[in-house]
């Protein structure tokens, strides 16, 4: 079977499209010392400030109330298409009320379990037994 140059490039393009990994991440915009972020869907291999497929929201950390605005239905669509939210985005989405974000959140490595924290708190709250004072030798 003879493979032409056109067929080779078509197959190579197809394989590249199959390996594309999509990610939902924050893209920083704004001025110095005044960060604002776009919530974008992009290919993982693209630069963070590079081309994106769609803007699905924005995050303004300086604002207290309405700082995080997102499109629930578009985020659900992209996750259904295989996009993976970054750890920070998954935490923001879970805080905003989106379901099933726990599987995308990475646990911090040095964090202790709740049982260990409760055991340490109980141990520190209980007074340590003191040794009886010895009478001075006469």
C-alpha positions in Angstrom: 0.0 0.0 0.0 1.4 3.3 -1.1 0.9 6.3 1.3 0.9 9.6 -0.4 2.2 12.8 1.3 -1.4 14.1 1.5 -2.5 10.9 3.3 0.4 11.1 5.7 -0.4 14.7 6.7 -4.1 13.9 7.0 -3.4 11.0 9.4 -0.9 13.0 11.4 -3.5 15.8 11.8 -6.1 13.3 12.9 -3.7 11.9 15.6 -2.9 15.4 16.8 -6.6 16.2 17.2 -7.2 13.0 19.1 -4.4 13.8 21.6 -5.7 17.4 22.3 -6.3 17.8 26.0 -8.7 20.6 27.0 -8.3 22.5 30.3 -10.5 25.1 32.0 -8.1 27.6 33.6 -7.7 31.2 34.7 -6.0 33.6 32.3 -4.7 36.7 34.0 -5.6 40.1 32.7 -5.7 43.5 34.4 -3.1 45.9 35.6 -0.1 45.5 37.9 -1.3 45.0 41.5 -4.9 44.8 40.3 -5.4 41.2 39.0 -8.5 40.1 37.1 -8.8 36.7 35.5 -10.8 35.3 32.6 -12.1 31.8 32.9 -11.2 30.2 29.6 -11.3 26.8 27.9 -8.1 26.2 26.1 -5.8 23.4 24.9 -3.4 22.3 27.6 -0.4 22.7 25.3 -1.1 26.3 24.5 0.5 29.1 26.4 -1.5 30.5 29.4 -1.9 33.9 27.7 -2.3 32.3 24.3 -5.3 31.4 22.2 -8.4 30.0 23.8 -11.5 28.3 22.6 -14.1 30.1 24.7 -14.4 32.5 27.6 -16.8 30.9 30.1 -16.6 33.5 32.9 -14.3 35.9 34.9 -12.9 36.2 38.4 -12.3 39.5 40.1 -10.6 38.7 43.4 -10.6 42.4 44.6 -14.4 42.4 44.7 -16.1 40.9 47.7 -19.6 40.0 46.5 -19.9 39.3 42.8 -16.2 38.5 42.2 -16.7 35.2 40.4 -19.1 35.0 37.4 -19.4 31.9 35.3 -21.6 30.1 32.8 -22.7 26.8 34.4 -24.2 25.2 31.3 -21.1 25.9 29.2 -18.7 24.6 31.9 -20.8 21.5 32.2 -20.7 21.1 28.4 -16.9 21.4 28.2 -16.4 19.0 31.1 -18.7 16.6 29.2 -16.4 17.1 26.2 -13.4 16.1 28.3 -12.1 19.4 29.6 -10.4 19.2 33.0 -10.7 22.3 35.3 -7.5 23.3 37.0 -7.2 22.9 40.7 -7.9 26.5 41.5 -10.9 26.7 39.0 -12.4 23.5 40.5 -12.1 25.0 44.0 -13.8 28.3 42.8 -16.6 26.3 41.0 -17.2 24.1 44.1 -17.4 27.2 46.3 -19.9 28.7 43.7 -22.1 25.7 44.0 -21.2 23.5 41.0 -21.6 19.8 41.8 -19.0 17.0 41.2 -15.9 19.2 41.4 -14.2 17.2 44.2 -12.7 14.7 41.7 -10.7 17.5 40.1 -9.4 19.0 43.3 -5.9 17.8 44.4 -5.3 17.4 48.1 -2.4 19.3 49.6 0.4 16.9 50.3 1.4 18.1 53.8 -2.2 18.4 55.1 -3.1 16.2 58.1 -6.3 14.2 58.2 -9.1 15.4 60.4 -8.7 12.6 62.8 -5.0 13.5 63.4 -6.0 17.2 63.9 -8.7 16.2 66.4 -6.3 13.9 68.3 -3.7 16.7 68.5 -6.3 19.2 69.7 -7.5 16.8 72.4 -3.9 16.1 73.5 -3.0 19.8 73.7 -6.3 20.6 75.6 -5.7 17.9 78.3 -3.3 19.2 81.0 -0.1 17.2 81.1 0.4 15.3 84.4 3.0 17.0 86.5 5.6 15.1 88.5 5.2 15.4 92.3 7.8 17.8 93.8 10.4 16.1 95.9 10.9 17.2 99.4 14.3 18.9 100.0 16.8 16.6 101.6 17.9 17.8 105.1 
